[in-house]
Amino acid sequence: MSDFLISCGGTGGHLSPGIALAQCLIERGHQSHLLISKKDVDSLLVSAYPQLDFVRSPGAGFSWKPIQFLKFNWQQIRAFKFAMDILQEKKPDAVIGFGGFLTVGVVIAGFLKGIPVILHEANRKPGRAIRLLSGFARRIYLPEGLRIRNLPPETIRHAGYPVRKEIKPLPRDAARKRLGIEVPGKLLLVLGGSQGALALNRWVKESFPKLAEQGISVLCVTGLIKESRGSVEHKAKDGQIARAIFMPFTTQMADVLSCADLVVSRAGAGSIAEFIRCRLPAFLVPYPFATDDHQTANASFLEQQGGCVVIPQKDISALTDEVIETIYNDWLLSQLKANLERLDRNNSTDSMAADLEGIVAEYRKEAA
């Protein structure tokens, strides 16, 4: 049995794969501790996993604004000291970082203590933390076809995004029933994430009357945690009632992804991986202010594989007509689903876990 410390807090895109990997490692007989932030998004998601060991660390996101920059550096010092203490207490066999501001301190602390450091990059443009820390890593997992300059080939393995075991395609009607959604006909899911939520939430409110006239209901996960739930009704041309349902956050993602016929979403790597797993055709609207425009790279790759349609935010006015045309095109939806199924053939989480076991075995031989 081995012991792993997984740094994955700060955003859902880092936390979800950390949880998925921890689930897999525990099933294989190992122990895992997950280092998370004190942000609300972390608290909401981890509440669904009381069986996992979560450790909250100091930390703050990076910014060039003077006050925030000083706060970031002070919090990094605190996070590094905290990481050294946690490593002394838990004595893990390896440190795994999924990027973000929490990863910096614990990776450097792990390297200084001689513990194997492993990094995972989910996006098709490596983030700032992964680029900065790549020289400390014994292994870096990257999306297929991606490279980081000046890294020895033996350091790199290609692996997808670990998806939590409960995220899987479920029967549509049963998923709607569990969510309490009673709507006739087609249902469009809209996911704006957190930073990129406002533009898509606004699009839903502006476009819903036209969508409803065509018999399309909408489930919008707003990403605004303090926003209350609610719904709006509108009569379709055939006289039935279409509904726009708004919820700020949900832990029932398998049901949410399975209840819809089509999704409109930002293009985070985690969202894309879950669409692939649940065979959910997508219109992706990359968040134009994402670091290094990585969401455009994510979306473009999936579009090239035949798994989605990409709509730049500047063209969002055309999205309503595109959705109406596509959601009633059963042939196109079936083609998109077939391509998503093809992309989901490899089990990245199991292959990562097996590789991690090999790294720990090698580390123990070196230490003996």
C-alpha positions in Angstrom: 0.0 0.0 0.0 1.2 3.5 -0.9 0.2 7.0 0.4 -0.4 9.8 -2.1 -0.9 13.6 -1.4 -2.9 15.1 -4.3 -3.0 18.9 -4.7 -6.1 19.7 -6.6 -8.0 22.6 -5.0 -8.9 26.1 -6.2 -11.2 25.3 -9.2 -13.6 22.6 -10.1 -11.4 21.8 -13.1 -8.5 20.9 -10.7 -10.6 19.4 -7.9 -12.7 16.9 -9.9 -9.8 15.0 -11.5 -8.1 14.9 -8.1 -11.2 13.3 -6.6 -11.3 10.8 -9.6 -7.7 9.8 -9.1 -8.2 9.4 -5.3 -11.2 7.2 -5.9 -9.2 5.0 -8.2 -6.1 4.8 -5.9 -8.3 3.9 -2.9 -10.0 1.1 -5.0 -6.5 -0.3 -5.7 -5.7 -0.4 -1.9 -3.8 2.9 -1.4 -4.4 6.0 0.7 -4.9 9.4 -0.6 -5.1 12.9 0.9 -6.4 15.8 -1.1 -5.1 19.3 -0.6 -7.8 21.8 -1.3 -8.4 25.5 -0.9 -10.7 27.4 1.4 -12.9 28.6 -1.5 -16.6 28.1 -1.6 -16.4 26.0 -4.8 -14.2 23.5 -3.1 -16.5 23.3 0.0 -19.5 22.7 -2.1 -18.0 19.9 -4.2 -16.2 18.0 -1.4 -19.4 17.9 0.7 -20.5 15.0 -1.6 -17.4 12.9 -0.7 -17.3 12.5 3.1 -15.3 9.3 2.6 -12.3 11.1 1.3 -9.6 12.9 3.3 -9.5 16.6 2.4 -6.9 19.0 3.8 -7.5 22.7 3.5 -4.4 24.8 2.7 -3.8 28.6 2.6 -3.5 30.1 -0.8 -4.6 32.8 -3.2 -4.8 33.1 -7.0 -2.2 34.9 -9.0 -2.7 38.6 -10.1 -0.5 41.4 -11.3 -2.6 44.0 -9.4 -0.4 45.3 -6.6 -2.5 44.4 -3.6 -3.5 41.0 -5.0 0.1 40.3 -6.0 1.3 41.0 -2.5 -1.4 38.8 -1.1 -0.5 36.0 -3.6 3.1 36.0 -2.5 2.3 36.1 1.2 -0.2 33.2 0.8 2.4 31.2 -1.2 4.8 31.6 1.7 2.1 30.4 4.1 1.2 27.5 1.7 4.8 26.4 1.5 5.2 26.2 5.3 1.8 24.4 5.5 2.9 21.9 2.8 6.2 21.2 4.7 4.2 20.4 7.8 1.7 18.2 6.0 4.4 16.3 4.3 6.1 15.7 7.7 2.7 14.5 9.1 1.4 12.4 6.3 4.8 11.1 4.9 3.4 10.4 1.4 5.2 8.3 -1.1 4.4 10.8 -3.9 3.0 14.3 -4.4 0.6 14.8 -7.3 -0.2 18.3 -8.6 -3.1 19.2 -10.9 -2.1 22.8 -11.4 -3.3 26.1 -9.9 -2.1 28.2 -7.1 -2.1 25.4 -4.5 0.3 23.2 -6.4 3.3 25.5 -6.3 4.1 25.3 -2.6 3.5 21.6 -2.1 5.5 20.6 -5.2 8.5 22.6 -4.2 8.2 21.2 -0.6 7.9 17.6 -2.0 11.0 18.1 -4.2 13.1 19.5 -1.4 12.1 16.5 0.8 13.1 14.1 -2.0 9.6 12.8 -2.6 8.6 12.0 -6.2 6.6 14.8 -7.8 4.0 14.1 -10.5 2.1 16.8 -12.4 -1.0 16.6 -14.5 -2.0 19.1 -17.2 -5.5 18.8 -18.5 -5.6 21.7 -21.0 -4.1 21.7 -24.5 -2.1 24.8 -23.5 -0.1 24.1 -20.3 -0.9 26.4 -17.4 1.5 28.7 -15.7 2.0 26.5 -12.6 2.7 23.4 -14.7 5.2 25.2 -16.8 6.9 26.7 -13.8 7.1 23.4 -11.9 7.8 21.0 -14.8 11.5 20.8 -13.9 10.7 19.4 -10.5 8.6 16.5 -11.8 9.5 12.9 -12.2 6.4 12.4 -14.4 4.1 14.8 -16.2 0.8 13.7 -17.7 -0.2 15.7 -20.8 -3.0 15.5 -23.3 -2.3 13.4 -26.4 0.1 15.0 -28.8 1.2 17.8 -26.4 4.8 18.5 -25.4 6.6 20.9 -23.0 9.9 22.2 -24.4 13.1 20.9 -22.9 11.6 18.1 -20.9 13.2 14.6 -21.3 10.9 12.2 -23.2 10.9 9.7 -20.3 9.3 12.3 -18.1 6.2 12.6 -20.3 3.2 10.3 -20.5 0.1 11.1 -22.4 -3.2 10.7 -20.5 -6.6 12.2 -20.5 -8.6 13.9 -17.8 -9.5 11.6 -14.9 -13.3 11.5 -14.6 -15.1 10.7 -11.3 -16.5 7.2 -11.3 -20.1 8.3 -10.7 -20.0 10.5 -13.9 -21.5 8.1 -16.5 -24.4 8.1 -19.0 -27.7 7.3 -17.3 -31.3 6.8 -18.7 -32.6 10.2 -19.7 -36.1 9.9 -18.1 -34.7 8.6 -14.8 -32.2 11.4 -14.6 -34.9 14.0 -15.2 -37.1 12.4 -12.5 -34.2 12.5 -9.9 -33.7 16.2 -10.7 -37.4 16.9 -10.5 -37.5 18.2 -14.1 -40.8 17.6 -15.8 -40.7 19.0 -19.3 -42.0 17.8 -22.6 -39.7 17.3 -25.6 -36.1 18.6 -26.0 -34.0 19.9 -23.1 -30.9 22.1 -23.5 -28.3 22.2 -20.8 -26.3 25.4 -20.3 -23.1 25.4 -18.2 -21.2 28.7 -17.8 -18.6 27.5 -15.2 -17.7 30.3 -12.8 -15.6 33.0 -14.4 -17.4 32.6 -17.8 -20.9 32.2 -16.5 -22.4 35.7 -17.0 -22.4 35.8 -20.8 -24.1 32.4 -21.1 -26.6 33.1 -18.4 -27.5 36.3 -20.2 -27.8 34.4 -23.5 -30.3 32.0 -21.8 -32.5 34.8 -20.5 -32.4 36.6 -23.9 -32.9 33.5 -26.1 -35.4 31.5 -24.0 -38.6 32.9 -25.6 -37.3 31.9 -29.1 -36.1 28.5 -27.9 -39.4 27.9 -26.0 -41.5 28.7 -29.1 -39.7 25.7 -30.7 -40.5 23.4 -27.8 -37.0 23.6 -26.2 -36.7 23.8 -22.4 -33.5 24.9 -20.7 -31.6 23.8 -17.6 -29.1 26.5 -16.7 -26.5 25.8 -14.0 -25.5 29.4 -13.4 -22.3 28.9 -11.6 -23.3 31.8 -9.3 -23.3 30.1 -6.0 -25.2 32.9 -4.1 -27.9 33.0 -6.8 -31.2 31.4 -5.9 -33.0 28.7 -7.8 -35.9 29.5 -10.1 -37.7 28.8 -13.3 -39.5 30.7 -16.1 -42.3 29.3 -18.3 -43.2 30.0 -21.9 -45.8 28.5 -24.2 -44.5 26.7 -27.3 -46.1 26.8 -30.7 -47.8 23.5 -30.1 -49.4 24.8 -26.9 -47.1 22.9 -24.5 -45.2 24.7 -21.8 -41.4 25.0 -22.0 -39.4 25.9 -19.0 -36.1 27.6 -18.2 -34.8 26.2 -14.9 -32.0 27.9 -13.1 -29.8 26.4 -10.4 -26.6 27.9 -9.0 -24.7 24.6 -8.4 -25.3 20.9 -8.3 -23.5 17.8 -7.2 -25.8 15.6 -9.4 -23.6 16.0 -12.5 -24.3 12.6 -13.9 -28.0 13.3 -13.9 -27.6 16.8 -15.2 -25.4 15.6 -18.1 -27.7 12.6 -18.8 -31.0 14.5 -18.8 -30.2 16.8 -21.7 -30.2 16.4 -25.5 -27.5 19.0 -26.1 -25.3 21.3 -24.0 -24.0 24.8 -24.5 -20.9 25.3 -22.4 -17.6 26.9 -21.9 -14.6 24.7 -22.9 -12.8 23.7 -19.7 -11.0 20.4 -20.0 -13.1 18.9 -17.2 -16.4 19.8 -18.8 -15.2 18.4 -22.1 -14.1 15.1 -20.4 -17.5 14.7 -18.8 -19.3 15.4 -22.1 -17.2 12.7 -23.7 -18.0 10.2 -20.9 -21.7 10.9 -21.0 -21.9 11.1 -24.8 -23.4 14.6 -24.7 -23.2 16.6 -27.9 -22.0 20.2 -27.3 -21.8 23.7 -28.6 -18.7 25.1 -27.0 -18.3 28.8 -26.4 -14.6 29.2 -25.2 -14.2 31.8 -22.5 -12.2 34.5 -24.4 -10.3 35.7 -21.3 -9.0 32.3 -20.1 -5.2 32.2 -19.5 -3.4 31.8 -22.8 -6.8 31.3 -24.5 -6.5 27.6 -23.5 -10.3 27.0 -23.8 -10.1 27.8 -27.6 -7.4 25.2 -27.9 -9.5 22.6 -26.0 -12.6 23.3 -28.0 -10.8 23.3 -31.4 -9.3 19.9 -30.7 -12.7 18.4 -29.8 -14.3 19.9 -32.9 -11.5 18.4 -35.0 -12.4 15.0 -33.6 -16.0 15.5 -34.5 -17.3 15.8 -30.9 -18.7 19.4 -30.8 -19.4 22.6 -32.6 -17.4 25.7 -31.6 -19.0 29.1 -31.5 -16.7 32.1 -30.6 -18.3 34.4 -28.0 -18.2 37.3 -30.5 -20.7 35.2 -32.6 -23.0 34.3 -29.8 -25.9 36.0 -31.5 -25.9 33.1 -34.0 -26.1 30.5 -31.3 -29.9 30.4 -30.8 -30.6 29.4 -34.4 -27.7 26.9 -34.4 -29.1 25.2 -31.3 -32.6 25.0 -32.7 -31.4 23.5 -35.9 -29.1 21.0 -34.2 -31.2 19.8 -31.4 -33.8 18.5 -33.8 -31.3 17.0 -36.2 -31.2 13.4 -34.9 -28.7 12.2 -37.5 -26.2 14.9 -36.5 -26.7 14.2 -32.8 -26.1 10.5 -33.3 -22.9 11.2 -35.3 -21.6 13.5 -32.5 -22.4 10.8 -29.9 -20.6 8.1 -31.9 -17.5 10.3 -32.1 -17.7 11.0 -28.3 -17.9 7.3 -27.6 -14.8 6.7 -29.8 -12.9 9.3 -27.8 -13.8 7.6 -24.5 -12.2 4.3 -25.2 -9.1 4.8 -23.0 -9.3 4.6 -19.3 -6.8 7.3 -18.3 -7.4 7.0 -14.6 -6.5 3.4 -14.3 -3.4 3.8 -16.5 -2.3 6.7 -14.4 -2.8 4.8 -11.2 -0.7 1.9 -12.5 2.1 4.2 -13.6 2.0 5.9 -10.2 2.4 2.5 -8.5 5.5 1.9 -10.7 7.0 5.3 -9.7 6.6 4.6 -6.0 8.1 1.2 -6.4 11.1 2.7 -8.1 11.4 5.4 -5.5 11.4 2.8 -2.7 14.2 0.9 -4.4 16.2 4.0 -4.7 15.7 4.8 -1.0 16.5 1.3 0.2 
